[in-house]
């Protein structure tokens, strides 16, 4: 994909924003790498990186793993309870169907005896 801007033709001089860049960078092509602002930014970035790396220590990792194991065990137990409840529903449905069939047979016998 082509860039949304075009490079100046060879020998045409500087890029359009070169003057502004040089004004900000005091004439240095990319600014002074030893400027206090750059050093402060580098130091701040380094400090944040170090703090982020130390933010997760071994105890936190172990605690997170333990919590994950407990959550997994709880989910497994819940799945087992759901499976047992489904099995109980099926058993109750079979009992109800058997009682319904027995009642229908009793009605037929009663009607046959009355006739």
C-alpha positions as CSV (number, residue, x, y, z in Angstrom):
1,X,0.0,0.0,0.0
2,X,1.3,3.4,-0.9
3,X,1.8,6.0,1.8
4,X,-0.9,8.7,2.0
5,X,1.8,11.3,1.5
6,X,4.4,11.5,-1.2
7,X,8.1,12.0,-0.9
8,X,9.5,15.2,-2.4
9,X,11.2,14.6,-5.7
10,X,14.9,13.8,-5.6
11,X,16.7,17.1,-5.5
12,X,13.6,19.1,-4.5
13,X,14.9,19.9,-1.1
14,X,13.3,19.0,2.3
15,X,10.1,17.3,3.3
16,X,7.3,19.8,4.0
17,X,7.6,19.6,7.8
18,X,11.3,19.6,8.0
19,X,11.5,23.3,9.0
20,X,9.0,22.7,11.9
21,X,10.9,19.6,13.0
22,X,14.2,21.5,13.1
23,X,12.6,24.3,15.0
24,X,11.5,21.9,17.7
25,X,14.7,20.0,17.7
26,X,17.0,23.1,17.8
27,X,18.4,22.2,14.4
28,X,19.5,18.6,15.3
29,X,18.0,16.2,12.8
30,X,16.0,14.2,15.3
31,X,16.4,16.2,18.5
32,X,19.1,15.9,21.1
33,X,19.1,12.3,22.6
34,X,20.7,13.7,25.7
35,X,18.1,16.4,26.3
36,X,16.6,16.3,29.9
37,X,13.1,15.7,28.6
38,X,14.3,12.6,26.6
39,X,16.3,11.3,29.6
40,X,13.2,11.8,31.9
41,X,11.0,10.0,29.4
42,X,13.4,7.1,29.1
43,X,13.8,6.9,32.9
44,X,10.0,7.0,33.4
45,X,9.4,4.3,30.8
46,X,12.1,2.2,32.4
47,X,10.6,2.6,35.8
48,X,7.2,1.7,34.6
49,X,8.5,-1.4,32.9
50,X,10.4,-2.5,36.0
51,X,7.3,-1.9,38.2
52,X,5.1,-3.8,35.8
53,X,7.5,-6.7,35.8
54,X,7.6,-6.9,39.6
55,X,3.9,-6.3,39.9
56,X,3.2,-10.0,39.3
57,X,5.3,-12.0,41.8
58,X,5.4,-15.7,42.5
59,X,2.8,-15.5,45.3
60,X,0.3,-13.8,43.1
61,X,0.8,-16.4,40.4
62,X,0.4,-19.2,42.9
63,X,-2.8,-17.6,44.3
64,X,-4.2,-17.1,40.8
65,X,-3.5,-20.8,39.9
66,X,-5.1,-21.9,43.2
67,X,-8.2,-19.8,42.5
68,X,-8.4,-21.2,39.0
69,X,-8.1,-24.8,40.3
70,X,-10.9,-24.1,42.9
71,X,-13.1,-22.5,40.2
72,X,-12.5,-25.6,38.0
73,X,-13.4,-27.9,40.8
74,X,-16.6,-25.9,41.6
75,X,-17.6,-26.0,37.9
76,X,-17.0,-29.8,37.7
77,X,-19.1,-30.3,40.9
78,X,-21.9,-28.2,39.5
79,X,-21.8,-30.2,36.2
80,X,-22.1,-33.4,38.2
81,X,-25.1,-32.0,40.2
82,X,-26.8,-31.0,36.9
83,X,-26.2,-34.4,35.5
84,X,-27.7,-36.1,38.6
85,X,-30.7,-33.7,38.5
86,X,-31.3,-34.6,34.9
87,X,-31.1,-38.3,35.7
88,X,-33.7,-37.8,38.5
89,X,-36.0,-36.0,36.1
90,X,-35.8,-38.9,33.7
91,X,-36.6,-41.4,36.5
92,X,-39.6,-39.3,37.6
93,X,-40.8,-39.1,34.0
94,X,-40.6,-42.9,33.7
95,X,-42.5,-43.4,37.0
96,X,-45.2,-40.9,35.9
97,X,-45.6,-42.7,32.6
98,X,-45.9,-46.1,34.3
99,X,-48.5,-44.7,36.8
100,X,-50.4,-43.2,33.9
101,X,-50.4,-46.5,32.0
102,X,-51.5,-48.4,35.2
103,X,-54.3,-45.9,35.7
104,X,-55.4,-46.2,32.1
105,X,-55.4,-50.0,32.5
106,X,-57.4,-49.8,35.7
107,X,-60.0,-47.5,34.0
108,X,-60.3,-50.1,31.2
109,X,-60.8,-52.9,33.7
110,X,-63.3,-50.9,35.7
111,X,-65.3,-50.1,32.5
112,X,-65.1,-53.7,31.4
113,X,-66.4,-54.9,34.8
114,X,-69.2,-52.3,34.8
115,X,-70.4,-53.4,31.4
